Each structure stands twice: as C-alpha cells, then as structure tokens.
Amino acid sequence: RVAPDSRQDLLSNQLVLIGNAASTSQLSHPRELADPRFKELVLGDPAAVPAGIYAKQYLQSLKQGDGSVWQTLEKRVVPMPDVRAALVQIEQRSGAVGFVYKTDAALSQKVKVLFEVPESESQPIRYPMAKIAGSPAFGKPSVDQLYSYLRGNDAKAVFERFGFRLVEKKGS
C-alpha cells in the first residue's frame, strides 16, 4: 500500500507523431493526417495501451468538419500491443506514421519526429514514485536518500539524456 503523502510525480514525457526516417512525408499539424496519402496510423492499442489512449484523446480533441480528427482516422488505425511495437512498425514501413512517446522516438535512428503534441493540448504524461508502507525499507533513511538522489542533478542528467523531464516537486 502506498504510504500517505509519499506519492510524487518524478518524470514527464511527451507524445510525438513520427514517420519512417527514409520517408519524405512532412506535416505541420496532425489534422493533415486526414489526407489520403496517410493510409495507416500506427499506435498502441487505444483500448489498453496508455500511449494509444493519449493519442486517441488528443485526436478526439482536434475538430475537423462536423467531427474530430479521430473520427476521420479511426478506420486507418493499426493498433499495436505496446508503444515499442508501434515504433518497430514505423521503423520497418516507409509510409507508416504513428504516435509514440518522445523517449521512444529518441531511441531510434530509423524514425523522425513529424510533430510534438504540445503538453498544453494533451493529458499530462507522468511517471510517479511512492513509498510503500509496510515494506522492509519503509521509514529507513536510505529511502529518503533515494528520493533525494532521483531528484538531484546526477539523476536529472541521465533522465534528460533519455528524453524525460524532471517534474518540479510541489512546494519547491
């Protein structure tokens, strides 16, 4: 069980629209995905995979005609079991585009970022940490030291190297 008042958001991530690096596809906004040249939209299964859920919510928020961009694209969605599977599909197919996390896109030389979803236009993507009440380490100084380390400059440099951002601690 999570100890009261111990849960805090540690890291944040961002949703990005990517394409195969060899592709000449460009777009200035995801509304352009309605163009027939984009035959498939690869993403984590929006029924179960967080990155797919975030992508669906974002596309539903974008109005297009009488509906949303999601309604236009829904039949073109290629759902994948996880975000890494979506990344691999886009790496392997020159015409493929899709949504993944910025941190996943940064791991591949075979994809390029076509559009970064503004954080102000999507649900926040956060990775929390918390102390577990009743665990053997609970209440020991080493737990507080770990919390401090994870919020410190050394850990921040590692997180940022992989594309994550440290979330400002509330009250600091």
Backbone as numpy.savetxt, mean C-alpha at the origin, in Angstrom:
# Nx Ny Nz CAx CAy CAz Cx Cy Cz
-3.45 -10.54 24.58 -4.30 -9.36 24.58 -3.41 -8.12 24.58
-3.81 -7.13 23.84 -3.05 -5.88 23.73 -3.19 -5.09 25.02
-2.06 -4.66 25.54 -2.06 -3.86 26.77 -2.71 -2.51 26.50
-3.55 -2.04 27.42 -4.21 -0.74 27.24 -3.19 0.38 26.98
-3.53 1.26 26.08 -2.73 2.45 25.75 -1.34 2.15 25.19
-1.10 0.90 24.74 0.23 0.60 24.22 0.27 0.59 22.68
-0.88 0.49 22.06 -0.91 0.42 20.60 -0.58 1.79 20.02
0.36 1.80 19.06 0.70 3.04 18.36 1.05 2.71 16.92
0.68 3.61 16.03 1.05 3.44 14.63 2.54 3.73 14.50
3.27 2.78 13.92 4.71 2.93 13.76 5.08 3.40 12.35
4.54 2.73 11.34 4.93 3.01 9.96 3.72 3.31 9.10
3.97 4.02 8.00 2.92 4.23 7.00 3.44 3.83 5.64
2.51 3.57 4.74 2.83 3.19 3.38 1.88 3.94 2.46
2.04 3.77 1.18 1.23 4.50 0.21 0.86 3.57 -0.93
-0.33 3.75 -1.47 -0.79 2.98 -2.61 -0.28 3.65 -3.89
0.24 2.84 -4.82 0.72 3.37 -6.10 0.17 2.53 -7.24
-0.02 3.17 -8.37 -0.41 2.48 -9.59 0.87 2.25 -10.38
1.12 1.01 -10.76 2.36 0.68 -11.46 2.07 0.03 -12.81
3.08 0.08 -13.65 3.05 -0.62 -14.93 4.37 -1.32 -15.14
4.42 -2.19 -16.11 5.65 -2.88 -16.45 6.67 -1.84 -16.92
7.91 -1.97 -16.47 8.95 -0.98 -16.80 9.21 -0.88 -18.30
8.97 -1.96 -19.04 9.21 -1.96 -20.48 8.06 -1.32 -21.26
6.95 -1.09 -20.60 5.78 -0.52 -21.26 5.95 0.97 -21.50
5.32 1.46 -22.55 5.34 2.90 -22.83 4.11 3.59 -22.23
3.28 2.83 -21.53 2.06 3.40 -20.93 2.39 4.51 -19.95
1.62 5.57 -20.06 1.72 6.68 -19.12 0.30 7.14 -18.82
0.12 7.71 -17.66 -1.15 8.33 -17.34 -0.93 9.38 -16.28
-1.77 10.39 -16.30 -1.62 11.47 -15.33 -2.59 11.31 -14.17
-3.61 10.46 -14.35 -4.59 10.23 -13.28 -5.26 8.88 -13.49
-5.60 8.16 -12.42 -6.26 6.86 -12.56 -7.59 6.88 -13.32
-8.22 8.02 -13.47 -9.45 8.08 -14.29 -9.17 7.61 -15.72
-7.92 7.79 -16.16 -7.53 7.39 -17.51 -7.53 5.87 -17.69
-7.61 5.12 -16.58 -7.67 3.67 -16.68 -8.92 3.20 -17.42
-9.93 4.05 -17.50 -11.15 3.71 -18.24 -10.89 3.57 -19.73
-9.78 4.11 -20.21 -9.40 4.01 -21.61 -9.25 2.52 -21.97
-9.81 2.09 -23.11 -9.76 0.67 -23.51 -8.34 0.10 -23.67
-7.33 0.95 -23.83 -5.97 0.41 -23.97 -5.51 -0.29 -22.69
-6.13 0.05 -21.55 -5.83 -0.65 -20.30 -6.84 -1.78 -20.16
-6.47 -2.96 -20.62 -7.40 -4.08 -20.68 -7.61 -4.77 -19.34
-6.60 -4.74 -18.48 -6.68 -5.42 -17.19 -6.10 -4.54 -16.09
-6.69 -4.67 -14.92 -6.18 -3.99 -13.74 -5.88 -5.06 -12.70
-4.60 -5.25 -12.42 -4.15 -6.29 -11.49 -4.05 -5.70 -10.09
-4.64 -6.40 -9.13 -4.52 -5.96 -7.73 -4.84 -7.11 -6.80
-4.45 -6.95 -5.55 -4.82 -7.94 -4.55 -6.33 -8.06 -4.52
-6.82 -9.26 -4.30 -8.27 -9.50 -4.32 -8.99 -8.51 -3.40
-9.83 -7.65 -3.97 -10.49 -6.62 -3.15 -11.51 -7.18 -2.15
-11.76 -8.49 -2.22 -12.65 -9.10 -1.23 -11.89 -9.51 0.03
-10.54 -9.55 -0.05 -9.80 -10.07 1.10 -8.43 -9.44 1.34
-7.79 -8.91 0.33 -6.41 -8.44 0.45 -6.41 -6.93 0.74
-5.77 -6.50 1.82 -5.81 -5.08 2.17 -5.44 -4.13 1.03
-4.39 -4.40 0.28 -4.02 -3.50 -0.82 -5.13 -3.42 -1.86
-5.80 -4.53 -2.12 -6.92 -4.55 -3.05 -8.12 -3.79 -2.51
-8.35 -3.92 -1.21 -9.45 -3.19 -0.56 -9.19 -1.69 -0.66
-7.96 -1.27 -0.36 -7.61 0.15 -0.46 -7.79 0.66 -1.89
-7.34 -0.14 -2.87 -7.45 0.27 -4.28 -8.92 0.42 -4.68
-9.73 -0.55 -4.29 -11.16 -0.48 -4.63 -11.80 0.76 -4.00
-11.52 1.00 -2.71 -12.09 2.18 -2.04 -11.67 3.46 -2.75
-10.41 3.53 -3.13 -9.92 4.73 -3.81 -10.64 4.91 -5.15
-10.72 3.85 -5.94 -11.36 3.95 -7.25 -12.86 4.23 -7.13
-13.49 3.75 -6.06 -14.91 4.06 -5.83 -15.09 5.54 -5.50
-14.08 6.15 -4.92 -14.17 7.57 -4.54 -14.00 8.50 -5.74
-13.47 7.98 -6.83 -13.25 8.79 -8.04 -14.48 8.73 -8.93
-15.11 9.85 -9.12 -16.33 9.90 -9.94 -15.98 9.91 -11.43
-16.80 9.19 -12.18 -16.64 9.14 -13.63 -18.04 9.01 -14.23
-18.47 10.02 -14.95 -19.82 10.01 -15.50 -20.84 9.96 -14.37
-21.78 9.02 -14.48 -22.81 8.86 -13.44 -22.38 7.92 -12.33
-21.20 7.34 -12.45 -20.76 6.36 -11.46 -19.36 6.66 -10.96
-18.63 5.60 -10.73 -17.26 5.74 -10.24 -16.30 5.05 -11.20
-15.03 5.35 -11.04 -14.00 4.69 -11.85 -14.05 3.18 -11.58
-14.29 2.80 -10.32 -14.38 1.38 -9.98 -15.46 0.68 -10.82
-16.62 1.30 -10.95 -17.70 0.69 -11.73 -17.28 0.47 -13.19
-16.51 1.39 -13.71 -16.02 1.27 -15.09 -15.02 0.13 -15.21
-14.19 -0.06 -14.19 -13.07 -1.00 -14.27 -13.33 -2.37 -13.67
-14.39 -2.51 -12.91 -14.61 -3.72 -12.12 -14.49 -5.01 -12.94
-15.01 -5.02 -14.15 -14.96 -6.23 -14.99 -13.55 -6.50 -15.53
-12.66 -5.53 -15.44 -11.29 -5.71 -15.93 -10.32 -6.10 -14.81
-10.81 -6.16 -13.59 -9.94 -6.47 -12.45 -9.48 -7.93 -12.51
-8.17 -8.11 -12.33 -7.57 -9.44 -12.21 -7.15 -9.57 -10.75
-7.98 -10.24 -9.92 -7.67 -10.33 -8.50 -6.56 -11.35 -8.22
-5.66 -10.97 -7.36 -4.54 -11.84 -7.00 -4.62 -12.19 -5.50
-3.99 -13.29 -5.08 -4.10 -13.71 -3.68 -3.36 -12.81 -2.69
-2.43 -12.01 -3.18 -1.73 -11.06 -2.32 -1.05 -10.00 -3.19
-0.51 -8.98 -2.53 0.07 -7.85 -3.26 1.34 -8.25 -4.02
2.10 -9.19 -3.48 3.31 -9.63 -4.18 2.97 -10.38 -5.46
1.89 -11.15 -5.44 1.45 -11.84 -6.66 1.03 -10.82 -7.72
0.39 -9.74 -7.29 0.02 -8.67 -8.22 1.28 -8.05 -8.83
2.27 -7.81 -8.00 3.54 -7.24 -8.48 4.18 -8.15 -9.53
4.21 -9.45 -9.26 4.82 -10.40 -10.20 4.06 -10.41 -11.53
2.74 -10.35 -11.49 1.95 -10.32 -12.73 2.32 -9.10 -13.57
2.47 -7.97 -12.92 2.79 -6.73 -13.65 4.23 -6.78 -14.17
5.12 -7.40 -13.41 6.50 -7.58 -13.88 6.55 -8.42 -15.16
5.68 -9.41 -15.25 5.76 -10.40 -16.33 4.93 -10.06 -17.57
4.06 -9.07 -17.47 3.16 -8.76 -18.59 3.33 -7.30 -18.98
3.78 -7.08 -20.21 4.14 -5.72 -20.63 2.97 -4.75 -20.63
1.75 -5.21 -20.85 0.61 -4.30 -20.88 -0.12 -4.17 -19.56
0.36 -4.84 -18.54 -0.36 -4.88 -17.26 -0.13 -3.61 -16.44
-1.17 -3.19 -15.75 -1.08 -2.12 -14.76 -1.80 -2.60 -13.52
-1.47 -2.01 -12.37 -2.15 -2.42 -11.15 -1.71 -1.61 -9.96
-2.41 -1.85 -8.86 -2.12 -1.15 -7.61 -1.36 -2.07 -6.66
-0.31 -1.53 -6.06 0.47 -2.20 -5.02 0.89 -1.14 -4.01
1.53 -1.58 -2.96 2.11 -0.62 -2.01 3.39 -0.04 -2.60
3.69 1.17 -2.23 4.91 1.84 -2.68 6.14 1.02 -2.30
6.12 0.42 -1.12 7.26 -0.37 -0.66 7.48 -1.60 -1.53
6.40 -2.19 -2.04 6.55 -3.35 -2.93 7.07 -2.92 -4.29
6.56 -1.81 -4.81 7.04 -1.31 -6.10 8.53 -1.00 -6.05
9.00 -0.50 -4.90 10.41 -0.13 -4.76 11.34 -1.34 -4.81
10.79 -2.53 -4.60 11.61 -3.75 -4.61 11.93 -4.26 -6.01
11.24 -3.75 -7.01 11.36 -4.31 -8.35 11.91 -3.30 -9.36
12.86 -3.76 -10.15 13.38 -2.97 -11.27 12.52 -3.18 -12.52
11.57 -4.11 -12.44 10.77 -4.49 -13.61 9.45 -3.74 -13.70
9.20 -2.83 -12.75 7.97 -2.03 -12.79 8.33 -0.56 -12.63
7.39 0.29 -13.04 7.56 1.73 -12.84 6.28 2.27 -12.23
6.44 3.29 -11.39 5.29 3.93 -10.77 4.68 4.90 -11.78
3.40 4.72 -12.04 2.67 5.59 -12.96 1.94 6.71 -12.21
1.53 6.40 -10.98 0.76 7.38 -10.20 0.84 7.01 -8.72
1.11 8.01 -7.87 1.06 7.82 -6.42 -0.27 8.35 -5.92
-1.03 7.49 -5.25 -2.31 7.92 -4.70 -2.03 8.88 -3.54
-2.52 10.11 -3.62 -2.29 11.05 -2.52 -2.88 10.51 -1.21
-2.10 10.61 -0.16 -2.57 10.11 1.14 -3.87 10.77 1.56
-4.08 12.01 1.13 -5.30 12.73 1.50 -6.53 12.16 0.79
-6.32 11.32 -0.22 -7.43 10.77 -1.00 -7.68 9.29 -0.76
-6.97 8.71 0.20 -7.17 7.29 0.47 -7.15 7.03 1.97
-7.61 5.86 2.32 -7.58 5.45 3.72 -6.12 5.34 4.14
-5.77 5.82 5.33 -4.38 5.72 5.78 -3.92 4.26 5.85
-2.73 4.00 5.38 -2.14 2.66 5.44 -1.11 2.70 6.55
-1.41 2.02 7.64 -0.58 2.09 8.84 -0.20 0.69 9.32
0.96 0.62 9.95 1.46 -0.61 10.57 1.70 -0.30 12.05
0.88 -0.88 12.93 1.00 -0.56 14.35 1.95 -1.50 15.09
2.27 -1.10 16.30 2.97 -1.97 17.24 2.23 -1.84 18.57
2.30 -2.89 19.38 1.62 -2.88 20.67 2.30 -3.86 21.62
2.14 -3.60 22.89 2.64 -4.51 23.92 1.55 -5.54 24.21
1.98 -6.78 24.44 1.04 -7.86 24.70 1.00 -8.12 26.21
-0.13 -7.81 26.82 -0.30 -8.03 28.26 -0.22 -9.53 28.54
0.47 -9.88 29.61 0.58 -11.28 29.99 1.72 -12.02 29.31
2.42 -11.38 28.38 3.55 -12.04 27.74 4.73 -12.04 28.72
5.67 -12.98 28.57 6.81 -13.03 29.48 7.63 -11.73 29.51
7.65 -11.00 28.40 8.44 -9.76 28.33 7.67 -8.54 28.83
6.36 -8.67 29.02 5.55 -7.51 29.38 6.06 -6.86 30.67
6.22 -5.56 30.63 6.66 -4.80 31.80 8.17 -4.74 31.98
8.91 -5.45 31.15 10.37 -5.44 31.27 10.94 -4.24 30.52
12.06 -3.70 31.00 12.67 -2.54 30.35 13.03 -2.78 28.88
13.32 -4.03 28.53 13.70 -4.33 27.14 12.59 -3.99 26.15
11.33 -4.10 26.58 10.22 -3.77 25.69 10.21 -2.27 25.40
10.39 -1.47 26.43 10.45 -0.02 26.23 11.67 0.37 25.40
12.77 -0.35 25.59 13.97 -0.09 24.79 13.72 -0.40 23.31
12.99 -1.49 23.06 12.65 -1.83 21.68 11.76 -0.76 21.06
10.76 -0.31 21.80 9.89 0.77 21.31 10.73 2.00 20.96
11.64 2.37 21.84 12.49 3.55 21.60 13.37 3.34 20.37
13.94 2.14 20.26 14.79 1.86 19.11 14.00 1.97 17.80
12.81 1.38 17.77 12.00 1.39 16.55 11.58 2.80 16.15
11.55 3.72 17.08 11.21 5.11 16.78 12.46 5.98 16.59
13.63 5.39 16.75 14.87 6.15 16.67 15.39 6.31 15.25
16.47 7.07 15.13 17.04 7.41 13.82 17.61 6.21 13.08
18.22 5.25 13.80 18.79 4.07 13.12 17.70 3.26 12.43
16.65 2.95 13.17 15.54 2.18 12.59 14.84 2.99 11.50
14.69 4.29 11.73 14.03 5.15 10.73 14.77 5.08 9.40
16.09 5.11 9.44 16.89 5.04 8.20 16.63 3.74 7.45
16.52 2.63 8.19 16.25 1.34 7.56 14.84 1.33 6.96
13.86 1.77 7.75 12.48 1.80 7.26 12.38 2.65 5.99
12.99 3.82 6.01 12.91 4.73 4.86 13.63 4.16 3.63
14.69 3.40 3.85 15.40 2.78 2.73 14.48 1.82 1.98
13.52 1.25 2.69 12.57 0.32 2.08 11.24 0.98 1.72
11.17 2.30 1.82 10.00 3.04 1.37 8.94 3.34 2.41
9.14 2.89 3.63 8.19 3.19 4.70 8.47 4.57 5.27
7.46 5.13 5.90 7.65 6.38 6.64 7.26 6.14 8.09
8.04 6.73 8.98 7.74 6.64 10.41 6.58 7.57 10.72
5.56 7.06 11.41 4.40 7.87 11.79 4.78 8.66 13.04
4.47 9.94 13.01 4.74 10.78 14.18 4.00 10.23 15.39
4.70 10.08 16.48 4.08 9.60 17.71 3.14 10.68 18.24
1.93 10.29 18.59 0.97 11.26 19.12 1.50 11.83 20.42
1.39 13.15 20.54 1.84 13.81 21.76 3.30 14.19 21.73
3.97 13.98 20.57 5.39 14.37 20.52 5.61 15.52 19.58
